[in-house]
Amino acid sequence: MTAAAPSSSPRVALVTGAAQGIGHAAAARFLGEGWSVALLDWKTDVLEAAAAAFRQPERVLALPKDVSQPADVAAAVEAVRARFGRLDALVNNAGIAHFGPLMDTPLEAWNEVMAVNLTGPFIMTKAAVPLMRETGGAIVNITSISGLRASTLRVAYGTSKAALAHLTKQMAVELASYGIRVNAVAPGPVDTAMAKKVHSPEIRADYHDAIPLNRYGLPEELADAIVYLCSPGASYITGQTLAVDGGFDATGIGLPTLRRDQKNG
């Protein structure tokens, strides 16, 4: 089955976790490319302020919803249909983290992380596909380098993101016949408000040593990759995970001292 030819109406993206960070940067990038955008987030006050800051009410829809709640998700997609009449891209960005050792991770924390990071994209995608298949389009799941390489204190978070990477492949295989492509973006360390809050100077120094580009990424750099994967330029790309991480995943254990010696040599 092939998707219907797209109409001349502006394309529409639905971005979850869009009140701040990577999601907000992606929404801004979509708007800059002429799309209309629905911003979904459970932080109502922050979401409303973020939507108002764009100063484009005719092209922006704020959806104060929770991706782990099926009723909220259904209502969000219906609101997009009522407002814009179409949906061309879904960015499953909403996520939470619990940091702690395996033996100190409560089952409640594990379940909460899985509900948002893994079940949320599953629910969102199932709800969005009936509208998306009318024009075809793209889904981008935001995974993490923590889903590609294990690290300390991230048993729930890393596992949820690894599972989301595989869910991306499952979705890509099954939704291709609807004209819907599905890919993932795996951020490395990114300079978001959350990172600034929880990454001490010592942790930041460790990351700099482990990243060949020797810096944190910017939310705008992640947004560029997300919007590209939703664009016609990525029309033959599906089922892939793109690491946007400054080379972090490529380094393995890394030898920062040798890199510094090479730079100074």
Beta strands, then each sheet from edge to edge (+ up, - down):
strand 1: 12-16
strand 2: 36-41
strand 3: 60-64
strand 4: 89-92
strand 5: 137-142
strand 6: 180-187
strand 7: 241-244
sheet 1: 3+ 2+ 1+ 4+ 5+ 6+ 7+
end
